[in-house]
């Protein structure tokens, strides 16, 4: 009788803006067959240091990392030709975000509203040289319909403007946003003015209402 096949082993590191989420994700991944978690952290700079020093097979990265934002971390890895593969986790499912993530070089995209089994499958597929996009996205067909910029205003925002927009509607103050993104408060004010002009919204209540309508971020009730 043939011996059962053992799961191929692989290593990973985890970065999430919320330390408790990073720790919980690491604990979850430790239960996956063949998965060895080398460490976890809560910002982009620490993630890059771990990736450089530990060279994991796969890095799980939250889309909203601070200090070094996720899109810049992905670009840095691509420019350096780093062999570590990447999976981005996000609560957002809009087409602009997903396409931006994949075009920047990520090997996979997983919705945080998905299951542990989907995360495990994403890790395995990406580790074996494949790509993975959360099957939950199939339930959001409108997110993948090509719409002109005037019909999908979020597509008009740059990645940095989108990050500032997300944090603003979640109630983060401009000074805190500046600290998280390692920018000056004046620069954040400029991003805020630009995104409000592009969205044709002129106050915070309007931004929050728009975010709720678009369902692209978790907004406190």
Buried (B, 14 or more C-beta within 10 A) or exposed (E): EEEEEEEEEBBBBBBBBEEEBBBBBBEBBEEBEBBEBBBBBBBBBBBBBBBEEBBBBBBBBBBBBBBBBBBBBBEBBEEEEBEBBBBBBBBBBBBBBBBBBBEBBBBBBBBBEBEEEBBBBBBBBBBEEEBBBBEBBEEBEEBBEEBEEEEBBBBBBEBBBBBBBBBBBBEBEBEBBBBBBEBEBEBBBBBBEBBBEBBEBEEEEEBBBBBEEBBBBEBEE
